[in-house]
Amino acid sequence: MERTTGTTTWVDLGTLDFAAAQRFYTELFGWSFEDMGEDFGHYHLIRNQGGLVGGIMDISGMTCPDGEPLASEWGVFLAVDDAEARAATAEAHGAQLVMPIQDIGASGRTATLLDPTGALISIWQPGELQGYDFTMATGSPVWFELMTHHFDQASNFYTQVFDANLVSMSESMDDNDFRYVTNGPENEASWGLGDATGVMPEEAAGWRIYLAVDSCDAAAQQVQELGGRLLDGPVDSPFGRIATVSDPTGATFQICAMSEAVPEG
C-alpha cells in the first residue's frame, strides 16, 4: 500500500540489549526477526505472522549528538515524497536534523529529526520498501500518536512540514478540555496529536506506538512475567482497552485490545 506524505509508514526499535528484546517480543507476540546482514549493520526486519511490522537494531555504545548515551526506544517514521526537501522544510520550521539523510540500499531513504517540541521523528522516502503491513493482526501496529506539551507548535510544524490534515476527534472524551486531533478524518486517520499538558510529565511525552493484543489485561500480565513493566492502565476507551508498558530494556509502547472497546457514556 502506497503511503502519502505525512502518513505513518514504519516503526523500529533501537535497543540496548538485542537478545533480551528479541526474547521478549518473540514470547509476547510471536515475532520473527530477519537479519539484513553486515552491510546494513545487522538491522533486523520484524515479521508478525509473515506480515512486516518494522525493524530492530542494537544501539549499545551509540550516543546522541550531545554525547549522551542512547536509550532503548521505539521510533516512528512518516512517509515523504522528497527526503531532502522535507528535511530542509523541517529545519526551516525549527527542527534539528540529528541523523542525516542516508540511502538504505534500494529500500528507500531516511533521516531523523528532533522536532521543535523536542520529539524525535524519522522520515522515510520509499524505494522498494513502502513500509509496514497494516494488517490489524495481534502483534501489529494499529495506531500512532504524538503527545506533547506544545500542542499548537506541533500542530503548525506537522501541518507545514508533512501536509498534515488535522481534524478534531469526533468521539467524546471524559475531559472535554483535552485537545486531540487526527491526521485525516476518522476513517482515514493515520496518527493522532494530543495535548499532554496536565496529562503526563513533559519528559514522558513524545511519539507513541500502539500494538494490538487480544486481551489487554492478559497481555499486561504477560509483559510483567517476561521482565517488562506495566506503567499505566489498563484503561477502557472507545478505541479499545489500553495499557502503557515497557520491555525489559526500557522501551515503552502501548498495547490495545480493540475488541474490548467501551463506548463513552
PLY file of the C-alpha trace (Angstrom):
ply
format ascii 1.0
element vertex 265
property float x
property float y
property float z
element edge 264
property int vertex1
property int vertex2
end_header
0.00 0.00 0.00
1.41 3.38 -1.03
1.64 5.96 1.75
1.08 9.63 1.07
3.32 12.28 2.64
2.81 12.59 6.37
1.26 9.17 6.97
2.87 6.67 9.32
4.89 4.15 7.35
7.43 2.41 9.62
8.43 1.74 13.22
11.66 0.49 14.65
13.21 -0.32 17.97
16.65 0.80 18.99
17.59 -1.44 21.91
20.46 -1.63 24.37
20.05 -5.40 24.71
19.14 -7.01 21.41
18.99 -10.57 22.76
16.70 -9.61 25.65
14.39 -7.62 23.36
14.24 -10.44 20.83
13.27 -12.96 23.52
10.64 -10.64 24.98
8.84 -9.81 21.73
9.06 -13.37 20.45
7.32 -14.61 23.60
4.81 -11.76 23.74
3.79 -11.54 20.07
5.41 -14.49 18.30
7.52 -12.15 16.16
10.31 -13.42 13.94
13.45 -11.49 13.02
15.31 -11.32 9.71
18.96 -10.17 9.77
19.68 -7.76 6.88
23.40 -8.52 7.13
26.64 -6.70 7.81
26.10 -4.13 5.03
23.06 -2.85 6.99
24.67 -3.02 10.43
22.75 -6.23 11.18
19.49 -4.29 11.23
16.71 -6.87 11.57
13.28 -6.80 9.97
10.42 -7.77 12.30
7.69 -10.02 10.95
4.40 -10.96 12.55
2.65 -13.99 11.06
4.50 -13.17 7.84
3.44 -9.52 7.82
6.09 -6.82 8.08
5.95 -4.88 11.38
9.12 -2.79 11.33
12.74 -3.11 12.32
15.07 -3.53 15.30
18.72 -2.64 15.81
21.34 -2.85 18.55
22.24 0.67 19.73
24.50 -0.30 22.63
27.51 2.02 22.71
25.87 4.66 20.50
25.41 8.24 21.68
23.22 11.26 20.98
24.73 14.30 19.20
25.39 15.83 22.65
27.34 12.75 23.72
24.66 11.27 25.98
24.17 7.50 25.55
21.09 6.43 23.64
18.20 4.78 25.46
16.09 1.87 24.27
13.21 3.45 22.36
10.57 2.82 19.71
10.67 5.26 16.81
8.01 6.35 14.30
8.59 7.16 10.62
6.42 9.38 8.43
6.34 8.96 4.66
7.74 11.76 2.50
7.93 12.35 -1.23
11.36 14.01 -1.17
13.63 13.47 1.82
15.93 16.44 1.10
13.11 18.89 0.51
11.10 17.81 3.56
14.17 17.81 5.81
15.04 21.32 4.64
11.47 22.47 5.29
11.59 20.86 8.73
14.80 22.71 9.60
13.29 25.97 8.34
10.44 25.40 10.80
12.68 24.82 13.80
13.62 21.12 13.62
17.13 19.76 14.08
18.50 17.07 11.78
20.01 14.55 14.22
20.60 11.71 11.76
21.50 12.83 8.21
19.70 11.59 5.14
21.01 8.23 4.03
20.15 5.63 1.45
19.09 2.22 2.78
20.11 0.23 -0.28
17.25 0.14 -2.77
14.67 0.14 0.05
14.45 3.90 0.44
15.92 7.00 2.09
15.65 8.02 5.73
16.65 10.68 8.24
15.78 11.50 11.84
14.65 14.89 13.11
14.19 16.47 16.52
11.02 18.49 16.02
10.64 21.96 17.62
8.77 20.47 20.59
11.66 18.08 21.38
10.10 14.92 19.92
12.11 12.60 17.68
10.50 11.71 14.34
12.03 9.93 11.35
11.18 10.32 7.67
11.02 7.64 5.01
11.15 8.21 1.25
10.21 4.79 -0.10
12.10 2.96 -2.77
11.35 -0.74 -2.99
10.01 -0.78 0.60
6.78 1.14 1.15
6.54 0.35 4.86
4.95 -1.97 7.38
1.96 -4.18 6.54
-1.20 -2.71 8.04
-2.90 -6.00 8.96
-4.53 -5.10 12.32
-3.49 -8.58 13.46
-2.47 -9.25 17.06
1.12 -8.08 17.45
0.90 -5.49 14.67
0.86 -1.67 14.82
-2.67 -0.25 14.99
-2.16 3.39 16.00
0.45 6.11 16.49
0.30 9.44 18.28
2.36 12.39 19.40
1.63 13.53 22.95
3.08 16.99 23.54
3.09 19.93 25.95
3.40 22.21 22.89
0.20 21.37 21.05
-0.12 24.50 18.91
3.55 24.47 17.92
3.37 20.78 17.00
0.16 21.30 15.03
1.79 24.04 12.96
5.02 22.07 12.41
3.41 18.85 11.18
0.96 20.79 9.01
3.69 22.87 7.37
6.30 20.11 7.01
4.24 16.94 6.45
0.99 18.31 4.95
-0.94 17.06 7.96
-4.71 17.49 7.77
-5.55 17.83 11.46
-9.17 17.05 12.32
-10.76 17.21 15.77
-11.67 13.76 17.05
-15.39 13.04 16.77
-15.52 10.66 19.75
-16.40 12.36 23.02
-13.85 12.28 25.82
-14.26 12.20 29.61
-12.38 15.52 29.76
-13.90 17.93 27.26
-10.93 20.27 27.70
-8.49 17.64 26.39
-7.38 18.54 22.86
-6.83 15.69 20.42
-6.75 15.76 16.63
-6.06 13.14 13.99
-4.19 13.36 10.70
-7.16 12.94 8.42
-10.83 12.27 9.18
-11.75 9.31 11.36
-11.93 6.60 8.68
-8.70 7.78 7.01
-6.66 8.88 10.05
-3.08 7.63 10.26
-2.00 9.15 13.59
-3.09 11.44 16.39
-1.82 14.53 18.17
-2.75 15.11 21.80
-2.20 17.89 24.31
-0.26 16.22 27.13
-0.39 19.26 29.41
-1.73 18.06 32.74
-1.88 14.50 31.41
1.74 13.39 31.67
5.10 14.95 32.56
6.94 16.58 29.68
9.78 14.05 29.83
7.26 11.26 29.14
5.76 12.99 26.09
6.70 12.16 22.51
5.67 9.78 19.74
3.98 6.55 20.88
3.09 3.32 19.11
0.13 1.03 19.79
0.40 -2.73 19.21
-2.68 -4.96 19.01
-3.40 -7.60 21.64
-6.37 -9.92 22.14
-6.81 -9.16 25.86
-5.22 -6.08 27.40
-5.16 -7.40 30.97
-3.72 -10.76 29.97
-1.07 -9.11 27.77
-0.14 -6.66 30.54
0.32 -9.58 32.91
2.47 -11.41 30.36
4.61 -8.31 29.83
5.44 -8.34 33.54
6.08 -12.09 33.61
8.56 -11.61 30.75
10.52 -8.95 32.62
8.77 -5.83 31.33
6.81 -3.27 33.34
3.23 -2.04 33.49
3.45 1.77 33.54
-0.18 2.85 33.22
-3.60 1.22 32.94
-5.22 -0.86 31.71
-7.99 1.65 30.98
-11.13 1.46 28.87
-11.66 3.69 25.85
-13.93 3.86 22.79
-10.99 2.51 20.78
-10.06 -0.45 22.94
-8.72 -1.35 26.37
-5.27 0.21 26.58
-2.17 0.00 28.77
1.27 1.58 28.65
4.11 -0.89 29.17
7.85 -1.17 28.72
10.02 -4.03 27.57
12.90 -5.33 29.76
15.31 -2.81 28.20
13.10 0.20 28.99
11.47 0.86 25.60
7.85 1.93 26.14
4.83 1.19 23.98
1.07 0.88 24.23
-0.96 -2.32 23.98
-4.53 -2.08 22.72
-7.29 -4.70 22.68
-9.67 -3.21 20.12
-12.25 -5.93 20.75
-12.56 -4.60 24.33
-13.62 -1.08 23.29
-16.16 0.57 25.61
-18.32 3.41 24.20
-18.34 6.65 26.18
-21.45 7.43 28.20
0 1
1 2
2 3
3 4
4 5
5 6
6 7
7 8
8 9
9 10
10 11
11 12
12 13
13 14
14 15
15 16
16 17
17 18
18 19
19 20
20 21
21 22
22 23
23 24
24 25
25 26
26 27
27 28
28 29
29 30
30 31
31 32
32 33
33 34
34 35
35 36
36 37
37 38
38 39
39 40
40 41
41 42
42 43
43 44
44 45
45 46
46 47
47 48
48 49
49 50
50 51
51 52
52 53
53 54
54 55
55 56
56 57
57 58
58 59
59 60
60 61
61 62
62 63
63 64
64 65
65 66
66 67
67 68
68 69
69 70
70 71
71 72
72 73
73 74
74 75
75 76
76 77
77 78
78 79
79 80
80 81
81 82
82 83
83 84
84 85
85 86
86 87
87 88
88 89
89 90
90 91
91 92
92 93
93 94
94 95
95 96
96 97
97 98
98 99
99 100
100 101
101 102
102 103
103 104
104 105
105 106
106 107
107 108
108 109
109 110
110 111
111 112
112 113
113 114
114 115
115 116
116 117
117 118
118 119
119 120
120 121
121 122
122 123
123 124
124 125
125 126
126 127
127 128
128 129
129 130
130 131
131 132
132 133
133 134
134 135
135 136
136 137
137 138
138 139
139 140
140 141
141 142
142 143
143 144
144 145
145 146
146 147
147 148
148 149
149 150
150 151
151 152
152 153
153 154
154 155
155 156
156 157
157 158
158 159
159 160
160 161
161 162
162 163
163 164
164 165
165 166
166 167
167 168
168 169
169 170
170 171
171 172
172 173
173 174
174 175
175 176
176 177
177 178
178 179
179 180
180 181
181 182
182 183
183 184
184 185
185 186
186 187
187 188
188 189
189 190
190 191
191 192
192 193
193 194
194 195
195 196
196 197
197 198
198 199
199 200
200 201
201 202
202 203
203 204
204 205
205 206
206 207
207 208
208 209
209 210
210 211
211 212
212 213
213 214
214 215
215 216
216 217
217 218
218 219
219 220
220 221
221 222
222 223
223 224
224 225
225 226
226 227
227 228
228 229
229 230
230 231
231 232
232 233
233 234
234 235
235 236
236 237
237 238
238 239
239 240
240 241
241 242
242 243
243 244
244 245
245 246
246 247
247 248
248 249
249 250
250 251
251 252
252 253
253 254
254 255
255 256
256 257
257 258
258 259
259 260
260 261
261 262
262 263
263 264
